[in-house]
Amino acid sequence: MSVTITSVEVHDVRFPTAERGDGSDAINRGDYSATYVALGTDAGPTGAGFTFTNGRGNEITCAAVRALAHHVRGRTVEEIAAEPVAFWRSLSADVQLRWLGPEKGVIHMATGALVNAVWDLRATLAGKPMWRFLAELPTDELVASVDFRHITDALTPDEAAAILDKGRDGLTDRLATLDRDGFPSYTTSVGWLGYPDDKVRALTRRAYDDGWRAMKMKVGGPLADDLRRARIIRAEIGPDALLMMDANQVWDVDEAIAAMTALAEVDPYWIEEPTHADDILGHARIARAVTELTGGRCRVATGEVAANRVIFKQLLQAEAIGVMQIDACRVGGVNEVLAELLLAAKFGVPVCPHAGGVGLCEYVQHLAIFDYLRVGTTLDGRMIEYVDHLHEHFVDPVRTREGRYLLPERPGYSATMKPASIAEFRFPDGPAWR
């Protein structure tokens, strides 16, 4: 039976997080928000997707989704699945709106919201959680979902097919491992930049008691403050747990190297976004410096605002990153994520997806699980970020146990928000904003 997408609803949903300091870092402070998309069909099942923004950013991304919605409304799921790249390009290469990117920024994020909603619908119709839906797709369908334009100098369709075919070997055993143990994770909830020292200490102690053995803190304030807070966390977690740092792009290249020279004292596992997200060569220089400073113990991680597969291609080609961080909302949806996971596998760089915000944890758990099952096929160096905020607003929230994600079980992409939450926090008319 053919399923037609009959409606595209867009909701501006914002949560008042700024007043508590949740999500605060060296650059960003605001109200976590989601441009939320609901696809209606003539068959009953619906699809949900969103892109994560910050407060007033929703005004722009909501407008962009509405401007692109005609590419989705009226299409059948079957025709989209038959020509996935043509569908993806209808959004990412809209002949008038592509000029505003191209393939980056607001238009690309809006593209991702719509594309992810379609994938959610496909998995829901198949009765499978997204990770399983992707892992069980034939190699030729997965390869046919990837737009290889502008990346064939780094990854060809034949190379992608070989990676995915090889990923079938041992898949059942890897799934049994996840079913038994869950997926490794780290928490960022302990070290927001706006938290006072006592709160950092208390949250770190609680997280350690709850089983977390990898934690991330924000840096990029006064260096003495960064070092003091890092020493607090290291003292609480001991020498064997992992401590990651995230500068959120605030440093210049030389400034980043100088800061890490001091912060190396606390044995960081990685420094995330040490400089401007688009500075490929700057990241490469910082990567060489921190490798020398720490004897290879610390690496550079980035990707949460890497705009597209081409930026990731260059980061990998330049050996600028030791950890690749894909954001499910920043790029153009599942199709582009597939390209990026395959690129990472080709270059042998582990993927640790960026999460937090509104619903990012719900999204990226599926991507990391699929990566392990079918693409990367190892847990070495792999972790999913976890932030303990706003999960209660989702119908199928993430579940963790002793610092590990548990396998999602419901069909779809875990993207559906509760109607009551949409009504409460919809801007500007929801009761939370009156």
Legacy VTK file of the C-alpha trace (Angstrom):
# vtk DataFile Version 3.0
C-alpha trace
ASCII
DATASET POLYDATA
POINTS 434 float
0.000 0.000 0.000
1.312 3.422 -0.956
1.697 5.946 1.890
1.432 9.637 1.007
2.706 12.473 3.197
-0.295 14.772 3.387
0.774 17.442 5.880
3.856 19.105 7.363
3.311 20.783 10.729
6.028 22.995 12.208
6.220 23.928 15.898
8.493 26.449 17.617
9.259 24.739 20.949
11.526 26.468 23.475
12.592 25.554 26.998
13.716 28.179 29.573
17.138 26.705 30.361
19.224 29.898 30.468
18.188 30.903 33.949
19.632 27.685 35.448
22.910 27.810 33.546
22.162 24.507 31.819
24.012 24.333 28.517
26.258 27.311 29.305
29.696 27.386 27.722
32.330 29.868 26.619
30.149 31.288 23.830
26.567 30.032 24.155
23.940 30.744 26.765
20.281 30.585 25.952
17.038 28.665 25.926
17.338 25.200 24.405
14.866 24.981 21.541
13.615 22.661 18.840
12.114 23.372 15.457
9.786 20.387 15.560
8.287 18.807 12.430
5.340 16.407 12.323
4.477 14.647 9.072
0.914 13.442 8.606
0.006 10.643 6.180
-3.054 9.209 4.533
-2.314 5.858 6.193
-2.346 6.961 9.836
1.301 6.636 10.980
3.200 9.898 11.366
6.833 10.962 11.189
8.650 13.308 13.564
11.851 15.248 13.180
13.461 18.373 14.541
16.519 20.531 14.507
18.057 21.854 17.705
18.506 25.612 18.082
18.899 28.204 20.808
16.026 30.579 21.597
15.291 33.065 18.813
17.148 30.875 16.337
13.913 28.917 16.105
12.245 31.836 14.315
14.613 31.404 11.390
14.735 27.602 11.263
10.950 27.320 11.484
10.644 29.680 8.514
13.206 27.643 6.596
11.362 24.370 7.223
8.138 25.938 5.947
9.967 27.185 2.855
11.169 23.646 2.098
8.058 21.728 3.127
6.595 21.585 -0.387
9.377 19.183 -1.360
7.951 16.691 1.154
4.215 17.330 1.184
2.393 15.183 -1.365
5.285 12.739 -1.864
4.852 9.023 -1.220
7.215 7.194 1.095
7.759 4.623 -1.643
8.966 7.152 -4.233
11.285 8.771 -1.680
12.784 5.380 -0.767
13.197 4.491 -4.453
15.267 7.630 -5.194
16.687 8.793 -1.864
19.463 11.004 -3.233
17.109 12.741 -5.656
14.772 13.435 -2.724
17.654 14.648 -0.540
18.898 16.974 -3.268
15.426 18.417 -3.776
15.872 19.867 -0.284
19.620 20.437 0.014
19.904 21.811 -3.519
16.620 23.702 -3.804
17.349 25.927 -6.785
16.548 29.145 -4.925
17.336 28.361 -1.298
20.675 26.584 -1.825
22.200 30.022 -2.397
21.792 30.709 1.325
24.174 27.871 2.190
25.171 26.067 0.184
24.620 22.929 2.255
25.271 24.657 5.535
23.582 26.764 8.159
19.868 27.314 8.579
18.750 25.818 5.280
20.774 22.654 5.850
19.472 22.299 9.411
15.916 22.692 8.141
16.670 20.096 5.478
17.836 17.747 8.215
14.650 18.215 10.229
12.498 17.224 7.264
14.777 14.408 6.110
14.946 12.941 9.608
11.148 13.087 9.884
10.897 11.036 6.688
13.360 8.449 8.005
11.416 8.313 11.275
8.281 7.618 9.236
10.018 4.901 7.222
11.277 3.123 10.333
7.888 3.477 12.021
6.126 1.955 9.018
8.651 -0.903 9.110
7.944 -1.453 12.819
11.631 -1.120 13.752
13.728 1.266 15.821
15.882 3.367 13.502
19.158 1.648 14.414
17.743 -1.749 13.478
16.020 -0.413 10.361
19.349 0.945 9.080
21.424 -2.041 10.184
19.141 -4.444 8.334
18.976 -2.484 5.065
20.773 -4.170 2.159
24.137 -2.683 1.258
22.912 -1.416 -2.098
20.052 0.531 -0.472
22.388 2.152 2.049
24.896 3.123 -0.646
22.055 4.451 -2.809
21.041 6.740 0.070
24.407 8.551 0.098
25.151 11.606 -2.022
28.780 11.035 -3.058
29.021 14.359 -4.872
32.176 16.199 -3.739
33.560 13.303 -1.636
34.623 10.687 -4.202
38.252 11.802 -3.831
38.003 10.383 -0.302
35.285 7.715 -0.518
33.815 5.984 -3.559
30.537 4.052 -3.728
32.495 0.807 -4.162
34.552 1.539 -1.032
31.374 2.335 0.903
29.786 -0.913 -0.256
32.846 -2.877 0.839
32.714 -1.333 4.323
29.010 -2.116 4.671
29.357 -5.653 3.343
32.193 -6.343 5.770
29.971 -4.935 8.506
27.637 -7.892 8.134
30.309 -10.181 9.585
29.820 -10.584 13.316
26.780 -8.304 13.424
24.779 -10.773 15.530
27.571 -10.993 18.102
27.903 -7.206 18.276
24.171 -6.855 18.783
24.330 -9.384 21.620
27.094 -7.299 23.230
24.927 -4.169 23.134
21.888 -6.033 24.368
23.886 -7.289 27.337
26.077 -4.289 28.155
24.588 -1.213 26.482
26.613 1.400 24.563
29.489 3.294 26.253
28.735 6.900 27.145
30.083 10.015 28.795
28.258 12.795 30.603
28.533 16.543 30.092
26.058 17.418 32.835
28.755 17.940 35.477
30.726 20.827 34.043
28.744 23.611 32.396
30.721 26.834 32.494
28.020 28.676 34.415
28.021 26.210 37.327
29.753 27.215 40.604
32.539 24.999 41.934
30.404 23.364 44.621
27.824 22.326 42.052
30.520 20.942 39.757
31.955 18.918 42.640
28.571 17.587 43.739
27.440 16.686 40.217
30.753 14.973 39.452
30.571 12.922 42.629
26.992 11.911 41.889
27.805 10.982 38.283
30.726 8.840 39.410
28.536 7.086 41.963
25.984 6.440 39.199
28.565 4.609 37.115
29.939 7.248 34.737
33.649 6.818 34.068
33.968 9.494 31.390
32.980 13.120 31.942
33.272 16.349 30.005
33.705 19.899 31.216
33.490 23.252 29.468
36.612 25.384 29.212
37.355 28.709 27.592
36.842 31.065 30.527
39.798 32.513 32.436
42.493 29.845 32.289
42.965 29.812 36.060
39.251 29.067 36.482
39.361 26.302 33.872
42.310 24.670 35.586
40.743 24.965 39.049
37.500 23.346 37.880
39.418 20.631 36.016
41.378 19.808 39.155
38.109 19.505 41.090
36.701 17.011 38.595
39.936 15.033 38.326
40.162 14.790 42.116
36.620 13.373 42.255
36.983 10.826 39.427
40.532 9.670 40.082
43.347 9.026 37.602
41.712 6.236 35.590
38.412 7.823 34.495
38.351 9.951 31.345
38.099 13.745 31.487
37.239 15.541 28.252
37.266 19.293 27.634
35.200 21.456 25.286
36.213 25.012 24.367
33.285 25.681 21.999
35.519 27.448 19.446
36.483 30.331 21.731
40.278 30.172 21.280
42.579 31.266 18.471
45.015 28.554 17.356
48.007 29.784 19.367
45.745 30.487 22.330
44.420 26.924 22.196
47.909 25.473 22.222
48.905 27.689 25.158
45.774 26.749 27.117
46.288 23.052 26.524
49.898 23.367 27.646
48.520 24.305 31.070
45.482 22.025 31.067
47.583 18.988 30.125
48.304 18.752 33.856
44.942 17.026 34.455
45.415 14.474 31.652
42.533 15.386 29.300
41.368 12.662 26.925
40.367 15.187 24.263
40.001 18.882 23.622
36.817 19.588 21.699
36.299 22.510 19.327
39.527 24.234 20.334
39.141 26.861 17.610
36.779 28.027 14.856
34.808 25.115 13.472
35.749 25.854 9.851
39.492 26.149 10.490
40.663 22.790 9.155
44.360 23.705 9.137
44.108 25.281 12.584
42.660 22.074 14.000
45.446 20.123 12.317
48.096 22.323 13.918
46.470 22.035 17.343
46.225 18.264 16.910
49.960 18.014 16.239
50.695 20.231 19.238
48.553 18.361 21.773
49.917 15.043 20.542
53.425 16.306 21.254
52.405 17.888 24.570
50.767 14.741 25.922
52.652 11.952 24.182
49.521 11.122 22.233
47.262 10.803 25.273
45.109 13.791 24.269
43.440 14.232 20.894
41.392 16.861 19.097
37.657 16.261 18.713
35.243 18.309 16.651
32.188 18.121 14.416
29.114 19.302 16.292
28.866 22.325 14.017
30.676 20.839 11.016
28.231 21.804 8.320
28.403 18.894 5.909
30.209 15.808 4.635
32.761 17.958 2.755
34.003 19.617 5.955
34.347 16.196 7.585
36.191 14.923 4.521
38.750 17.704 4.883
39.152 17.235 8.643
39.940 13.585 8.014
42.212 14.186 5.040
44.197 16.789 7.008
44.548 14.464 10.028
43.040 17.300 12.046
40.898 15.163 14.364
41.342 12.048 16.462
37.644 11.923 17.335
34.821 12.760 14.925
31.664 14.250 16.424
28.614 14.113 14.196
25.571 16.181 15.125
22.305 14.689 13.851
20.694 18.145 13.548
23.517 20.182 12.035
23.908 18.182 8.823
21.262 17.250 6.259
19.718 14.283 8.031
20.345 10.534 7.947
21.498 10.497 4.319
24.427 12.787 5.040
25.204 11.074 8.342
25.634 7.817 6.424
28.277 9.500 4.265
30.091 10.816 7.328
30.078 7.507 9.196
31.505 5.797 6.134
34.182 8.471 5.739
35.214 8.001 9.370
35.448 4.244 8.883
37.554 4.691 5.746
40.030 6.911 7.654
39.956 4.843 10.857
38.745 7.658 13.125
36.225 6.819 15.889
32.847 8.584 15.907
31.549 9.928 19.218
28.339 11.788 18.312
27.525 15.174 19.782
24.398 15.132 21.923
22.665 17.111 24.668
20.388 19.973 23.785
16.802 19.048 22.965
16.488 15.484 21.727
20.019 15.041 20.400
20.618 12.114 22.752
17.438 10.516 21.432
18.663 10.898 17.846
22.321 9.975 18.057
21.929 6.781 20.057
20.494 5.217 16.897
23.374 6.498 14.761
26.094 5.256 17.103
24.471 1.842 17.426
24.150 1.514 13.645
27.767 2.623 13.242
28.949 -0.118 15.604
26.746 -2.797 14.086
27.366 -2.129 10.401
30.124 0.432 9.758
32.820 0.960 12.399
32.265 -2.493 13.995
34.250 -1.718 17.158
33.619 0.023 20.455
37.240 1.122 20.820
37.212 4.864 21.461
33.451 5.041 20.925
31.168 6.892 23.324
27.826 8.678 23.045
27.494 12.007 24.818
24.820 12.125 27.524
23.263 15.222 29.053
20.545 14.815 31.646
18.190 17.498 30.344
14.713 17.513 28.775
14.318 13.784 28.046
10.975 13.788 29.831
9.423 15.628 26.891
9.883 12.699 24.490
7.599 9.712 24.008
10.609 7.384 23.717
13.358 8.954 25.853
16.868 7.584 26.155
17.505 5.004 28.835
20.854 4.569 30.583
22.306 2.177 33.111
25.627 2.647 34.895
26.904 5.132 32.347
25.772 3.244 29.237
22.916 3.733 26.779
20.399 0.907 26.510
19.061 -0.159 23.124
15.950 1.753 22.004
13.077 -0.646 21.430
10.195 1.376 19.955
9.792 1.795 16.190
11.136 5.030 14.715
13.878 7.546 15.466
12.839 8.366 19.083
12.053 11.883 17.847
8.380 12.205 18.823
7.685 14.834 21.465
4.772 14.558 23.855
1.791 16.665 22.708
1.501 18.135 26.210
5.129 19.316 26.075
4.619 20.926 22.672
1.556 22.728 23.974
3.276 23.850 27.194
6.496 25.147 25.626
5.346 26.280 22.186
6.519 29.856 21.611
5.056 32.415 22.114
1.612 31.151 23.115
2.484 28.190 25.380
1.801 28.641 29.112
5.545 28.458 29.868
6.062 31.712 27.914
3.049 33.748 28.918
LINES 1 435
434 0 1 2 3 4 5 6 7 8 9 10 11 12 13 14 15 16 17 18 19 20 21 22 23 24 25 26 27 28 29 30 31 32 33 34 35 36 37 38 39 40 41 42 43 44 45 46 47 48 49 50 51 52 53 54 55 56 57 58 59 60 61 62 63 64 65 66 67 68 69 70 71 72 73 74 75 76 77 78 79 80 81 82 83 84 85 86 87 88 89 90 91 92 93 94 95 96 97 98 99 100 101 102 103 104 105 106 107 108 109 110 111 112 113 114 115 116 117 118 119 120 121 122 123 124 125 126 127 128 129 130 131 132 133 134 135 136 137 138 139 140 141 142 143 144 145 146 147 148 149 150 151 152 153 154 155 156 157 158 159 160 161 162 163 164 165 166 167 168 169 170 171 172 173 174 175 176 177 178 179 180 181 182 183 184 185 186 187 188 189 190 191 192 193 194 195 196 197 198 199 200 201 202 203 204 205 206 207 208 209 210 211 212 213 214 215 216 217 218 219 220 221 222 223 224 225 226 227 228 229 230 231 232 233 234 235 236 237 238 239 240 241 242 243 244 245 246 247 248 249 250 251 252 253 254 255 256 257 258 259 260 261 262 263 264 265 266 267 268 269 270 271 272 273 274 275 276 277 278 279 280 281 282 283 284 285 286 287 288 289 290 291 292 293 294 295 296 297 298 299 300 301 302 303 304 305 306 307 308 309 310 311 312 313 314 315 316 317 318 319 320 321 322 323 324 325 326 327 328 329 330 331 332 333 334 335 336 337 338 339 340 341 342 343 344 345 346 347 348 349 350 351 352 353 354 355 356 357 358 359 360 361 362 363 364 365 366 367 368 369 370 371 372 373 374 375 376 377 378 379 380 381 382 383 384 385 386 387 388 389 390 391 392 393 394 395 396 397 398 399 400 401 402 403 404 405 406 407 408 409 410 411 412 413 414 415 416 417 418 419 420 421 422 423 424 425 426 427 428 429 430 431 432 433
